């Protein structure tokens, strides 16, 4: 009896699911061809202009943060006069 109840419950869940089974196409093969072709581009730029923008933004933020940290480490390493 319990097995019958479990099988009916699974069937009901499958039929009333809110997600589609094949909502997106599988594009793995297309992406593999894109990233494996030999066009002398680094892998982080093979995705096109979006990858170039993301890479550039990441580098600007990383280098800016590094420069900011080095500046304040240098600033903090020297004594300051206390003017009261």
Order of alpha helices (4+ residues) and beta strands (2+ residues): alpha-alpha-alpha
